[in-house]
Amino acid sequence: QAQFVESGGGSVQPGESLRLSCTASKFVINHYSITWFRQAPEKEREGVLCISNRDSREYYLDSGKGRFTVFRDEAVGMVYLQMDILKPEDTAVYYCGSTFHAGCPLAVDVDDGKWGQGTQVTVSS
């Protein structure tokens, strides 16, 4: 059964960048779409980005457009969420996972698919 592991979170100041990593088996990473979502305390869960198995992208978060991107390294079986110009409102636990389809879902449903344990991102001055 696929297991997803996120890493790369941390504490940064506004305007700085972070790159989160998502790993699972190389087969899963390279053959299915991989989705990121985030959960902040007392806030609604938000889809962030998805990359399909053909490297098309689905942006769920309007505030992430122009700042966040996602890419896959097939050689090592990793998906990365690159986050630039971070803002305090980006503070959340970030999760990756998949619904085990080739294409990205229209919306993130955590009851569909499998997800990791998350990595904390804190943006504050």
Backbone atoms as SQL, in Angstrom:
CREATE TABLE atoms (id INTEGER PRIMARY KEY, chain TEXT, resi INTEGER, resn TEXT, atom TEXT, x REAL, y REAL, z REAL);
INSERT INTO atoms VALUES
  (1, 'A', 1, 'GLN', 'N', 0.847, -1.183, 0.000),
  (2, 'A', 1, 'GLN', 'CA', 0.000, 0.000, 0.000),
  (3, 'A', 1, 'GLN', 'C', 0.886, 1.238, 0.000),
  (4, 'A', 2, 'ALA', 'N', 0.545, 2.221, -0.816),
  (5, 'A', 2, 'ALA', 'CA', 1.386, 3.398, -0.956),
  (6, 'A', 2, 'ALA', 'C', 1.408, 4.194, 0.339),
  (7, 'A', 3, 'GLN', 'N', 2.589, 4.691, 0.673),
  (8, 'A', 3, 'GLN', 'CA', 2.724, 5.593, 1.804),
  (9, 'A', 3, 'GLN', 'C', 3.403, 6.854, 1.318),
  (10, 'A', 4, 'PHE', 'N', 2.850, 7.969, 1.683),
  (11, 'A', 4, 'PHE', 'CA', 3.398, 9.255, 1.291),
  (12, 'A', 4, 'PHE', 'C', 4.082, 9.900, 2.489),
  (13, 'A', 5, 'VAL', 'N', 5.225, 10.498, 2.234),
  (14, 'A', 5, 'VAL', 'CA', 5.968, 11.174, 3.285),
  (15, 'A', 5, 'VAL', 'C', 6.350, 12.564, 2.789),
  (16, 'A', 6, 'GLU', 'N', 5.953, 13.564, 3.560),
  (17, 'A', 6, 'GLU', 'CA', 6.303, 14.939, 3.243),
  (18, 'A', 6, 'GLU', 'C', 7.498, 15.368, 4.088),
  (19, 'A', 7, 'SER', 'N', 8.291, 16.271, 3.539),
  (20, 'A', 7, 'SER', 'CA', 9.400, 16.844, 4.293),
  (21, 'A', 7, 'SER', 'C', 9.705, 18.229, 3.742),
  (22, 'A', 8, 'GLY', 'N', 10.539, 18.970, 4.456),
  (23, 'A', 8, 'GLY', 'CA', 10.978, 20.273, 3.985),
  (24, 'A', 8, 'GLY', 'C', 10.312, 21.454, 4.656),
  (25, 'A', 9, 'GLY', 'N', 9.365, 21.189, 5.529),
  (26, 'A', 9, 'GLY', 'CA', 8.715, 22.289, 6.227),
  (27, 'A', 9, 'GLY', 'C', 9.668, 22.970, 7.195),
  (28, 'A', 10, 'GLY', 'N', 9.231, 24.104, 7.713),
  (29, 'A', 10, 'GLY', 'CA', 10.045, 24.828, 8.665),
  (30, 'A', 10, 'GLY', 'C', 9.465, 26.197, 8.942),
  (31, 'A', 11, 'SER', 'N', 10.254, 27.001, 9.624),
  (32, 'A', 11, 'SER', 'CA', 9.847, 28.362, 9.961),
  (33, 'A', 11, 'SER', 'C', 10.653, 29.350, 9.124),
  (34, 'A', 12, 'VAL', 'N', 9.956, 30.228, 8.454),
  (35, 'A', 12, 'VAL', 'CA', 10.610, 31.230, 7.612),
  (36, 'A', 12, 'VAL', 'C', 9.954, 32.575, 7.832),
  (37, 'A', 13, 'GLN', 'N', 10.610, 33.598, 7.325),
  (38, 'A', 13, 'GLN', 'CA', 10.059, 34.938, 7.413),
  (39, 'A', 13, 'GLN', 'C', 9.259, 35.253, 6.147),
  (40, 'A', 14, 'PRO', 'N', 8.353, 36.205, 6.243),
  (41, 'A', 14, 'PRO', 'CA', 7.596, 36.593, 5.044),
  (42, 'A', 14, 'PRO', 'C', 8.532, 36.976, 3.904),
  (43, 'A', 15, 'GLY', 'N', 8.171, 36.533, 2.721),
  (44, 'A', 15, 'GLY', 'CA', 8.977, 36.811, 1.544),
  (45, 'A', 15, 'GLY', 'C', 9.982, 35.735, 1.209),
  (46, 'A', 16, 'GLU', 'N', 10.232, 34.839, 2.134),
  (47, 'A', 16, 'GLU', 'CA', 11.202, 33.777, 1.882),
  (48, 'A', 16, 'GLU', 'C', 10.548, 32.609, 1.161),
  (49, 'A', 17, 'SER', 'N', 11.355, 31.605, 0.856),
  (50, 'A', 17, 'SER', 'CA', 10.899, 30.451, 0.081),
  (51, 'A', 17, 'SER', 'C', 11.115, 29.158, 0.856),
  (52, 'A', 18, 'LEU', 'N', 10.344, 28.164, 0.484),
  (53, 'A', 18, 'LEU', 'CA', 10.531, 26.808, 0.971),
  (54, 'A', 18, 'LEU', 'C', 10.230, 25.846, -0.164),
  (55, 'A', 19, 'ARG', 'N', 10.895, 24.715, -0.135),
  (56, 'A', 19, 'ARG', 'CA', 10.587, 23.647, -1.080),
  (57, 'A', 19, 'ARG', 'C', 10.217, 22.412, -0.277),
  (58, 'A', 20, 'LEU', 'N', 8.997, 21.976, -0.430),
  (59, 'A', 20, 'LEU', 'CA', 8.523, 20.768, 0.236),
  (60, 'A', 20, 'LEU', 'C', 8.704, 19.585, -0.697),
  (61, 'A', 21, 'SER', 'N', 8.989, 18.441, -0.103),
  (62, 'A', 21, 'SER', 'CA', 9.186, 17.219, -0.873),
  (63, 'A', 21, 'SER', 'C', 8.120, 16.210, -0.511),
  (64, 'A', 22, 'CYS', 'N', 7.744, 15.430, -1.491),
  (65, 'A', 22, 'CYS', 'CA', 6.758, 14.352, -1.299),
  (66, 'A', 22, 'CYS', 'C', 7.350, 13.093, -1.915),
  (67, 'A', 23, 'THR', 'N', 7.429, 12.058, -1.120),
  (68, 'A', 23, 'THR', 'CA', 7.954, 10.812, -1.637),
  (69, 'A', 23, 'THR', 'C', 6.984, 9.673, -1.365),
  (70, 'A', 24, 'ALA', 'N', 6.992, 8.710, -2.238),
  (71, 'A', 24, 'ALA', 'CA', 6.269, 7.456, -2.093),
  (72, 'A', 24, 'ALA', 'C', 7.069, 6.484, -2.959),
  (73, 'A', 25, 'SER', 'N', 6.474, 5.406, -3.363),
  (74, 'A', 25, 'SER', 'CA', 7.218, 4.542, -4.266),
  (75, 'A', 25, 'SER', 'C', 7.409, 5.262, -5.595),
  (76, 'A', 26, 'LYS', 'N', 8.491, 4.952, -6.280),
  (77, 'A', 26, 'LYS', 'CA', 8.755, 5.610, -7.551),
  (78, 'A', 26, 'LYS', 'C', 7.628, 5.329, -8.549),
  (79, 'A', 27, 'PHE', 'N', 7.063, 4.143, -8.519),
  (80, 'A', 27, 'PHE', 'CA', 5.968, 3.818, -9.427),
  (81, 'A', 27, 'PHE', 'C', 4.778, 4.743, -9.192),
  (82, 'A', 28, 'VAL', 'N', 4.414, 4.927, -7.932),
  (83, 'A', 28, 'VAL', 'CA', 3.275, 5.790, -7.614),
  (84, 'A', 28, 'VAL', 'C', 3.550, 7.232, -8.018),
  (85, 'A', 29, 'ILE', 'N', 4.733, 7.717, -7.651),
  (86, 'A', 29, 'ILE', 'CA', 5.071, 9.110, -7.946),
  (87, 'A', 29, 'ILE', 'C', 5.044, 9.363, -9.450),
  (88, 'A', 30, 'ASN', 'N', 5.516, 8.418, -10.234),
  (89, 'A', 30, 'ASN', 'CA', 5.677, 8.664, -11.672),
  (90, 'A', 30, 'ASN', 'C', 4.455, 8.274, -12.504),
  (91, 'A', 31, 'HIS', 'N', 3.496, 7.542, -11.919),
  (92, 'A', 31, 'HIS', 'CA', 2.367, 7.074, -12.723),
  (93, 'A', 31, 'HIS', 'C', 1.032, 7.696, -12.348),
  (94, 'A', 32, 'TYR', 'N', 0.976, 8.399, -11.236),
  (95, 'A', 32, 'TYR', 'CA', -0.290, 8.988, -10.808),
  (96, 'A', 32, 'TYR', 'C', -0.141, 10.487, -10.565),
  (97, 'A', 33, 'SER', 'N', -1.274, 11.149, -10.557),
  (98, 'A', 33, 'SER', 'CA', -1.240, 12.556, -10.173),
  (99, 'A', 33, 'SER', 'C', -0.933, 12.644, -8.678),
  (100, 'A', 34, 'ILE', 'N', -0.236, 13.668, -8.303),
  (101, 'A', 34, 'ILE', 'CA', 0.120, 13.929, -6.912),
  (102, 'A', 34, 'ILE', 'C', -0.428, 15.298, -6.526),
  (103, 'A', 35, 'THR', 'N', -1.129, 15.323, -5.417),
  (104, 'A', 35, 'THR', 'CA', -1.837, 16.523, -4.980),
  (105, 'A', 35, 'THR', 'C', -1.295, 17.012, -3.648),
  (106, 'A', 36, 'TRP', 'N', -1.241, 18.316, -3.504),
  (107, 'A', 36, 'TRP', 'CA', -0.908, 18.958, -2.221),
  (108, 'A', 36, 'TRP', 'C', -2.135, 19.701, -1.703),
  (109, 'A', 37, 'PHE', 'N', -2.366, 19.575, -0.393),
  (110, 'A', 37, 'PHE', 'CA', -3.355, 20.421, 0.252),
  (111, 'A', 37, 'PHE', 'C', -2.773, 20.897, 1.571),
  (112, 'A', 38, 'ARG', 'N', -3.434, 21.861, 2.214),
  (113, 'A', 38, 'ARG', 'CA', -2.930, 22.372, 3.481),
  (114, 'A', 38, 'ARG', 'C', -4.072, 22.544, 4.470),
  (115, 'A', 39, 'GLN', 'N', -3.717, 22.514, 5.719),
  (116, 'A', 39, 'GLN', 'CA', -4.687, 22.662, 6.796),
  (117, 'A', 39, 'GLN', 'C', -4.088, 23.571, 7.852),
  (118, 'A', 40, 'ALA', 'N', -4.730, 24.700, 8.086),
  (119, 'A', 40, 'ALA', 'CA', -4.309, 25.618, 9.140),
  (120, 'A', 40, 'ALA', 'C', -5.297, 25.518, 10.284),
  (121, 'A', 41, 'PRO', 'N', -4.854, 25.797, 11.516),
  (122, 'A', 41, 'PRO', 'CA', -5.765, 25.721, 12.660),
  (123, 'A', 41, 'PRO', 'C', -6.973, 26.624, 12.468),
  (124, 'A', 42, 'GLU', 'N', -8.132, 26.079, 12.737),
  (125, 'A', 42, 'GLU', 'CA', -9.391, 26.833, 12.703),
  (126, 'A', 42, 'GLU', 'C', -9.700, 27.390, 11.314),
  (127, 'A', 43, 'LYS', 'N', -9.132, 26.795, 10.291),
  (128, 'A', 43, 'LYS', 'CA', -9.434, 27.212, 8.919),
  (129, 'A', 43, 'LYS', 'C', -9.867, 25.995, 8.112),
  (130, 'A', 44, 'GLU', 'N', -10.547, 26.275, 7.021),
  (131, 'A', 44, 'GLU', 'CA', -10.956, 25.214, 6.109),
  (132, 'A', 44, 'GLU', 'C', -9.728, 24.599, 5.450),
  (133, 'A', 45, 'ARG', 'N', -9.799, 23.305, 5.185),
  (134, 'A', 45, 'ARG', 'CA', -8.757, 22.645, 4.404),
  (135, 'A', 45, 'ARG', 'C', -8.747, 23.250, 3.005),
  (136, 'A', 46, 'GLU', 'N', -7.564, 23.461, 2.452),
  (137, 'A', 46, 'GLU', 'CA', -7.444, 24.081, 1.129),
  (138, 'A', 46, 'GLU', 'C', -6.591, 23.210, 0.205),
  (139, 'A', 47, 'GLY', 'N', -7.110, 22.938, -0.968),
  (140, 'A', 47, 'GLY', 'CA', -6.270, 22.344, -1.999),
  (141, 'A', 47, 'GLY', 'C', -5.244, 23.373, -2.426),
  (142, 'A', 48, 'VAL', 'N', -4.040, 22.920, -2.751),
  (143, 'A', 48, 'VAL', 'CA', -2.985, 23.849, -3.155),
  (144, 'A', 48, 'VAL', 'C', -2.662, 23.643, -4.635),
  (145, 'A', 49, 'LEU', 'N', -2.109, 22.497, -4.968),
  (146, 'A', 49, 'LEU', 'CA', -1.686, 22.225, -6.331),
  (147, 'A', 49, 'LEU', 'C', -1.708, 20.737, -6.589),
  (148, 'A', 50, 'CYS', 'N', -1.828, 20.384, -7.854),
  (149, 'A', 50, 'CYS', 'CA', -1.727, 18.992, -8.270),
  (150, 'A', 50, 'CYS', 'C', -0.915, 18.933, -9.553),
  (151, 'A', 51, 'ILE', 'N', -0.149, 17.860, -9.681),
  (152, 'A', 51, 'ILE', 'CA', 0.555, 17.601, -10.928),
  (153, 'A', 51, 'ILE', 'C', 0.095, 16.250, -11.444),
  (154, 'A', 52, 'SER', 'N', -0.346, 16.214, -12.692),
  (155, 'A', 52, 'SER', 'CA', -0.825, 14.963, -13.266),
  (156, 'A', 52, 'SER', 'C', 0.361, 14.083, -13.642),
  (157, 'A', 53, 'ASN', 'N', 0.056, 12.891, -14.093),
  (158, 'A', 53, 'ASN', 'CA', 1.160, 12.004, -14.476),
  (159, 'A', 53, 'ASN', 'C', 1.830, 12.483, -15.758),
  (160, 'A', 54, 'ARG', 'N', 1.203, 13.402, -16.456),
  (161, 'A', 54, 'ARG', 'CA', 1.821, 13.978, -17.656),
  (162, 'A', 54, 'ARG', 'C', 2.326, 15.388, -17.392),
  (163, 'A', 55, 'ASP', 'N', 2.435, 15.721, -16.117),
  (164, 'A', 55, 'ASP', 'CA', 3.013, 16.996, -15.689),
  (165, 'A', 55, 'ASP', 'C', 2.170, 18.223, -16.002),
  (166, 'A', 56, 'SER', 'N', 0.864, 18.032, -16.256),
  (167, 'A', 56, 'SER', 'CA', 0.001, 19.209, -16.277),
  (168, 'A', 56, 'SER', 'C', -0.324, 19.555, -14.825),
  (169, 'A', 57, 'ARG', 'N', -0.691, 20.793, -14.605),
  (170, 'A', 57, 'ARG', 'CA', -0.901, 21.270, -13.249),
  (171, 'A', 57, 'ARG', 'C', -2.310, 21.785, -13.048),
  (172, 'A', 58, 'GLU', 'N', -2.828, 21.519, -11.861),
  (173, 'A', 58, 'GLU', 'CA', -4.128, 22.037, -11.466),
  (174, 'A', 58, 'GLU', 'C', -3.918, 22.919, -10.252),
  (175, 'A', 59, 'TYR', 'N', -4.271, 24.184, -10.367),
  (176, 'A', 59, 'TYR', 'CA', -4.113, 25.113, -9.252),
  (177, 'A', 59, 'TYR', 'C', -5.439, 25.232, -8.514),
  (178, 'A', 60, 'TYR', 'N', -5.453, 24.901, -7.236),
  (179, 'A', 60, 'TYR', 'CA', -6.668, 25.005, -6.434),
  (180, 'A', 60, 'TYR', 'C', -6.696, 26.297, -5.628),
  (181, 'A', 61, 'LEU', 'N', -5.534, 26.903, -5.436),
  (182, 'A', 61, 'LEU', 'CA', -5.401, 28.030, -4.528),
  (183, 'A', 61, 'LEU', 'C', -5.078, 29.274, -5.344),
  (184, 'A', 62, 'ASP', 'N', -6.034, 30.196, -5.433),
  (185, 'A', 62, 'ASP', 'CA', -5.791, 31.414, -6.207),
  (186, 'A', 62, 'ASP', 'C', -4.610, 32.199, -5.650),
  (187, 'A', 63, 'SER', 'N', -4.484, 32.235, -4.335),
  (188, 'A', 63, 'SER', 'CA', -3.407, 33.025, -3.731),
  (189, 'A', 63, 'SER', 'C', -2.034, 32.408, -3.975),
  (190, 'A', 64, 'GLY', 'N', -2.014, 31.160, -4.445),
  (191, 'A', 64, 'GLY', 'CA', -0.737, 30.518, -4.732),
  (192, 'A', 64, 'GLY', 'C', -0.242, 30.734, -6.152),
  (193, 'A', 65, 'LYS', 'N', -1.128, 31.183, -7.017),
  (194, 'A', 65, 'LYS', 'CA', -0.725, 31.397, -8.422),
  (195, 'A', 65, 'LYS', 'C', 0.335, 32.482, -8.495),
  (196, 'A', 66, 'GLY', 'N', 1.404, 32.160, -9.220),
  (197, 'A', 66, 'GLY', 'CA', 2.523, 33.092, -9.317),
  (198, 'A', 66, 'GLY', 'C', 3.526, 32.948, -8.190),
  (199, 'A', 67, 'ARG', 'N', 3.177, 32.221, -7.150),
  (200, 'A', 67, 'ARG', 'CA', 4.114, 32.018, -6.026),
  (201, 'A', 67, 'ARG', 'C', 4.466, 30.554, -5.820),
  (202, 'A', 68, 'PHE', 'N', 3.508, 29.668, -6.054),
  (203, 'A', 68, 'PHE', 'CA', 3.718, 28.238, -5.824),
  (204, 'A', 68, 'PHE', 'C', 3.795, 27.512, -7.157),
  (205, 'A', 69, 'THR', 'N', 4.643, 26.507, -7.200),
  (206, 'A', 69, 'THR', 'CA', 4.649, 25.637, -8.350),
  (207, 'A', 69, 'THR', 'C', 4.969, 24.218, -7.889),
  (208, 'A', 70, 'VAL', 'N', 4.716, 23.271, -8.746),
  (209, 'A', 70, 'VAL', 'CA', 4.927, 21.870, -8.391),
  (210, 'A', 70, 'VAL', 'C', 5.650, 21.195, -9.543),
  (211, 'A', 71, 'PHE', 'N', 6.587, 20.333, -9.211),
  (212, 'A', 71, 'PHE', 'CA', 7.276, 19.607, -10.272),
  (213, 'A', 71, 'PHE', 'C', 7.709, 18.241, -9.762),
  (214, 'A', 72, 'ARG', 'N', 8.002, 17.393, -10.725),
  (215, 'A', 72, 'ARG', 'CA', 8.308, 16.002, -10.432),
  (216, 'A', 72, 'ARG', 'C', 9.720, 15.684, -10.914),
  (217, 'A', 73, 'ASP', 'N', 10.436, 14.924, -10.103),
  (218, 'A', 73, 'ASP', 'CA', 11.732, 14.386, -10.531),
  (219, 'A', 73, 'ASP', 'C', 11.547, 12.889, -10.683),
  (220, 'A', 74, 'GLU', 'N', 11.382, 12.455, -11.933),
  (221, 'A', 74, 'GLU', 'CA', 11.092, 11.040, -12.177),
  (222, 'A', 74, 'GLU', 'C', 12.258, 10.146, -11.793),
  (223, 'A', 75, 'ALA', 'N', 13.453, 10.654, -11.926),
  (224, 'A', 75, 'ALA', 'CA', 14.622, 9.815, -11.662),
  (225, 'A', 75, 'ALA', 'C', 14.681, 9.357, -10.214),
  (226, 'A', 76, 'VAL', 'N', 14.263, 10.220, -9.319),
  (227, 'A', 76, 'VAL', 'CA', 14.337, 9.856, -7.908),
  (228, 'A', 76, 'VAL', 'C', 12.960, 9.572, -7.316),
  (229, 'A', 77, 'GLY', 'N', 11.908, 9.785, -8.102),
  (230, 'A', 77, 'GLY', 'CA', 10.558, 9.516, -7.609),
  (231, 'A', 77, 'GLY', 'C', 10.119, 10.476, -6.521),
  (232, 'A', 78, 'MET', 'N', 10.265, 11.760, -6.775),
  (233, 'A', 78, 'MET', 'CA', 9.868, 12.784, -5.812),
  (234, 'A', 78, 'MET', 'C', 9.020, 13.840, -6.516),
  (235, 'A', 79, 'VAL', 'N', 8.109, 14.413, -5.763),
  (236, 'A', 79, 'VAL', 'CA', 7.366, 15.585, -6.213),
  (237, 'A', 79, 'VAL', 'C', 7.668, 16.713, -5.235),
  (238, 'A', 80, 'TYR', 'N', 7.892, 17.900, -5.790),
  (239, 'A', 80, 'TYR', 'CA', 8.255, 19.046, -4.972),
  (240, 'A', 80, 'TYR', 'C', 7.207, 20.145, -5.097),
  (241, 'A', 81, 'LEU', 'N', 6.932, 20.780, -3.979),
  (242, 'A', 81, 'LEU', 'CA', 6.098, 21.974, -3.962),
  (243, 'A', 81, 'LEU', 'C', 7.025, 23.144, -3.643),
  (244, 'A', 82, 'GLN', 'N', 7.265, 23.967, -4.643),
  (245, 'A', 82, 'GLN', 'CA', 8.117, 25.143, -4.462),
  (246, 'A', 82, 'GLN', 'C', 7.231, 26.321, -4.091),
  (247, 'A', 83, 'MET', 'N', 7.515, 26.909, -2.962),
  (248, 'A', 83, 'MET', 'CA', 6.705, 28.028, -2.477),
  (249, 'A', 83, 'MET', 'C', 7.598, 29.246, -2.313),
  (250, 'A', 84, 'ASP', 'N', 7.295, 30.277, -3.066),
  (251, 'A', 84, 'ASP', 'CA', 8.060, 31.517, -3.011),
  (252, 'A', 84, 'ASP', 'C', 7.206, 32.646, -2.454),
  (253, 'A', 85, 'ILE', 'N', 7.877, 33.698, -2.052),
  (254, 'A', 85, 'ILE', 'CA', 7.200, 34.895, -1.512),
  (255, 'A', 85, 'ILE', 'C', 6.147, 34.475, -0.481),
  (256, 'A', 86, 'LEU', 'N', 6.581, 33.697, 0.487),
  (257, 'A', 86, 'LEU', 'CA', 5.648, 33.176, 1.480),
  (258, 'A', 86, 'LEU', 'C', 5.072, 34.292, 2.342),
  (259, 'A', 87, 'LYS', 'N', 3.826, 34.075, 2.741),
  (260, 'A', 87, 'LYS', 'CA', 3.094, 35.046, 3.546),
  (261, 'A', 87, 'LYS', 'C', 2.647, 34.384, 4.843),
  (262, 'A', 88, 'PRO', 'N', 2.384, 35.167, 5.877),
  (263, 'A', 88, 'PRO', 'CA', 1.907, 34.561, 7.138),
  (264, 'A', 88, 'PRO', 'C', 0.669, 33.695, 6.942),
  (265, 'A', 89, 'GLU', 'N', -0.188, 34.049, 6.019),
  (266, 'A', 89, 'GLU', 'CA', -1.405, 33.262, 5.789),
  (267, 'A', 89, 'GLU', 'C', -1.133, 31.919, 5.110),
  (268, 'A', 90, 'ASP', 'N', 0.125, 31.685, 4.717),
  (269, 'A', 90, 'ASP', 'CA', 0.496, 30.371, 4.192),
  (270, 'A', 90, 'ASP', 'C', 0.844, 29.385, 5.304),
  (271, 'A', 91, 'THR', 'N', 0.865, 29.867, 6.533),
  (272, 'A', 91, 'THR', 'CA', 1.158, 29.002, 7.660),
  (273, 'A', 91, 'THR', 'C', 0.113, 27.897, 7.759),
  (274, 'A', 92, 'ALA', 'N', 0.567, 26.664, 7.736),
  (275, 'A', 92, 'ALA', 'CA', -0.340, 25.511, 7.749),
  (276, 'A', 92, 'ALA', 'C', 0.494, 24.236, 7.777),
  (277, 'A', 93, 'VAL', 'N', -0.175, 23.133, 7.967),
  (278, 'A', 93, 'VAL', 'CA', 0.437, 21.835, 7.719),
  (279, 'A', 93, 'VAL', 'C', 0.126, 21.462, 6.271),
  (280, 'A', 94, 'TYR', 'N', 1.151, 21.085, 5.549),
  (281, 'A', 94, 'TYR', 'CA', 1.019, 20.757, 4.132),
  (282, 'A', 94, 'TYR', 'C', 1.116, 19.239, 3.948),
  (283, 'A', 95, 'TYR', 'N', 0.186, 18.727, 3.173),
  (284, 'A', 95, 'TYR', 'CA', 0.085, 17.286, 2.958),
  (285, 'A', 95, 'TYR', 'C', 0.178, 16.966, 1.461),
  (286, 'A', 96, 'CYS', 'N', 0.745, 15.817, 1.162),
  (287, 'A', 96, 'CYS', 'CA', 0.716, 15.340, -0.227),
  (288, 'A', 96, 'CYS', 'C', 0.098, 13.953, -0.252),
  (289, 'A', 97, 'GLY', 'N', -0.396, 13.594, -1.417),
  (290, 'A', 97, 'GLY', 'CA', -0.990, 12.277, -1.586),
  (291, 'A', 97, 'GLY', 'C', -1.523, 12.122, -2.982),
  (292, 'A', 98, 'SER', 'N', -2.309, 11.092, -3.170),
  (293, 'A', 98, 'SER', 'CA', -2.837, 10.806, -4.497),
  (294, 'A', 98, 'SER', 'C', -4.171, 10.070, -4.404),
  (295, 'A', 99, 'THR', 'N', -4.984, 10.283, -5.424),
  (296, 'A', 99, 'THR', 'CA', -6.211, 9.507, -5.589),
  (297, 'A', 99, 'THR', 'C', -5.976, 8.328, -6.532),
  (298, 'A', 100, 'PHE', 'N', -4.733, 8.179, -6.966),
  (299, 'A', 100, 'PHE', 'CA', -4.332, 7.066, -7.818),
  (300, 'A', 100, 'PHE', 'C', -5.039, 7.080, -9.177),
  (301, 'A', 101, 'HIS', 'N', -5.198, 8.292, -9.678),
  (302, 'A', 101, 'HIS', 'CA', -5.633, 8.495, -11.050),
  (303, 'A', 101, 'HIS', 'C', -4.541, 9.240, -11.792),
  (304, 'A', 102, 'ALA', 'N', -4.572, 9.143, -13.095),
  (305, 'A', 102, 'ALA', 'CA', -3.552, 9.821, -13.892),
  (306, 'A', 102, 'ALA', 'C', -3.740, 11.333, -13.850),
  (307, 'A', 103, 'GLY', 'N', -4.986, 11.762, -13.945),
  (308, 'A', 103, 'GLY', 'CA', -5.277, 13.182, -13.959),
  (309, 'A', 103, 'GLY', 'C', -5.555, 13.717, -12.574),
  (310, 'A', 104, 'CYS', 'N', -5.521, 15.036, -12.470),
  (311, 'A', 104, 'CYS', 'CA', -5.765, 15.687, -11.191),
  (312, 'A', 104, 'CYS', 'C', -7.258, 15.749, -10.894),
  (313, 'A', 105, 'PRO', 'N', -7.610, 15.631, -9.631),
  (314, 'A', 105, 'PRO', 'CA', -9.022, 15.773, -9.275),
  (315, 'A', 105, 'PRO', 'C', -9.477, 17.217, -9.434),
  (316, 'A', 106, 'LEU', 'N', -10.770, 17.393, -9.651),
  (317, 'A', 106, 'LEU', 'CA', -11.309, 18.747, -9.762),
  (318, 'A', 106, 'LEU', 'C', -11.246, 19.470, -8.430),
  (319, 'A', 107, 'ALA', 'N', -11.336, 18.715, -7.351),
  (320, 'A', 107, 'ALA', 'CA', -11.232, 19.285, -6.012),
  (321, 'A', 107, 'ALA', 'C', -10.586, 18.238, -5.108),
  (322, 'A', 108, 'VAL', 'N', -10.035, 18.698, -4.002),
  (323, 'A', 108, 'VAL', 'CA', -9.362, 17.790, -3.086),
  (324, 'A', 108, 'VAL', 'C', -10.380, 17.179, -2.135),
  (325, 'A', 109, 'ASP', 'N', -10.413, 15.877, -2.079),
  (326, 'A', 109, 'ASP', 'CA', -11.281, 15.140, -1.171),
  (327, 'A', 109, 'ASP', 'C', -10.391, 14.178, -0.399),
  (328, 'A', 110, 'VAL', 'N', -10.159, 14.462, 0.871),
  (329, 'A', 110, 'VAL', 'CA', -9.209, 13.646, 1.623),
  (330, 'A', 110, 'VAL', 'C', -9.756, 12.254, 1.906),
  (331, 'A', 111, 'ASP', 'N', -11.046, 12.060, 1.694),
  (332, 'A', 111, 'ASP', 'CA', -11.611, 10.721, 1.856),
  (333, 'A', 111, 'ASP', 'C', -11.376, 9.854, 0.622),
  (334, 'A', 112, 'ASP', 'N', -10.845, 10.445, -0.409),
  (335, 'A', 112, 'ASP', 'CA', -10.550, 9.739, -1.649),
  (336, 'A', 112, 'ASP', 'C', -9.039, 9.718, -1.827),
  (337, 'A', 113, 'GLY', 'N', -8.439, 8.556, -1.722),
  (338, 'A', 113, 'GLY', 'CA', -7.001, 8.462, -1.913),
  (339, 'A', 113, 'GLY', 'C', -6.255, 8.259, -0.610),
  (340, 'A', 114, 'LYS', 'N', -4.946, 8.467, -0.704),
  (341, 'A', 114, 'LYS', 'CA', -4.097, 8.269, 0.461),
  (342, 'A', 114, 'LYS', 'C', -3.203, 9.490, 0.603),
  (343, 'A', 115, 'TRP', 'N', -2.894, 9.830, 1.876),
  (344, 'A', 115, 'TRP', 'CA', -2.186, 11.067, 2.157),
  (345, 'A', 115, 'TRP', 'C', -1.131, 10.835, 3.213),
  (346, 'A', 116, 'GLY', 'N', -0.140, 11.727, 3.226),
  (347, 'A', 116, 'GLY', 'CA', 0.903, 11.608, 4.223),
  (348, 'A', 116, 'GLY', 'C', 0.509, 12.238, 5.539),
  (349, 'A', 117, 'GLN', 'N', 1.497, 12.338, 6.438),
  (350, 'A', 117, 'GLN', 'CA', 1.265, 12.876, 7.782),
  (351, 'A', 117, 'GLN', 'C', 1.425, 14.382, 7.835),
  (352, 'A', 118, 'GLY', 'N', 1.968, 14.964, 6.789),
  (353, 'A', 118, 'GLY', 'CA', 2.072, 16.407, 6.722),
  (354, 'A', 118, 'GLY', 'C', 3.388, 16.950, 7.234),
  (355, 'A', 119, 'THR', 'N', 3.695, 18.171, 6.808),
  (356, 'A', 119, 'THR', 'CA', 4.873, 18.887, 7.279),
  (357, 'A', 119, 'THR', 'C', 4.466, 20.324, 7.578),
  (358, 'A', 120, 'GLN', 'N', 4.922, 20.826, 8.720),
  (359, 'A', 120, 'GLN', 'CA', 4.495, 22.141, 9.185),
  (360, 'A', 120, 'GLN', 'C', 5.281, 23.245, 8.480),
  (361, 'A', 121, 'VAL', 'N', 4.554, 24.246, 8.012),
  (362, 'A', 121, 'VAL', 'CA', 5.154, 25.454, 7.451),
  (363, 'A', 121, 'VAL', 'C', 4.660, 26.630, 8.280),
  (364, 'A', 122, 'THR', 'N', 5.603, 27.393, 8.820),
  (365, 'A', 122, 'THR', 'CA', 5.260, 28.561, 9.625),
  (366, 'A', 122, 'THR', 'C', 5.939, 29.781, 9.028),
  (367, 'A', 123, 'VAL', 'N', 5.139, 30.794, 8.738),
  (368, 'A', 123, 'VAL', 'CA', 5.658, 32.030, 8.153),
  (369, 'A', 123, 'VAL', 'C', 5.346, 33.168, 9.112),
  (370, 'A', 124, 'SER', 'N', 6.369, 33.720, 9.706),
  (371, 'A', 124, 'SER', 'CA', 6.161, 34.824, 10.635),
  (372, 'A', 124, 'SER', 'C', 7.427, 35.637, 10.752),
  (373, 'A', 125, 'SER', 'N', 7.224, 36.894, 11.158),
  (374, 'A', 125, 'SER', 'CA', 8.374, 37.768, 11.340),
  (375, 'A', 125, 'SER', 'C', 8.747, 37.830, 12.812);
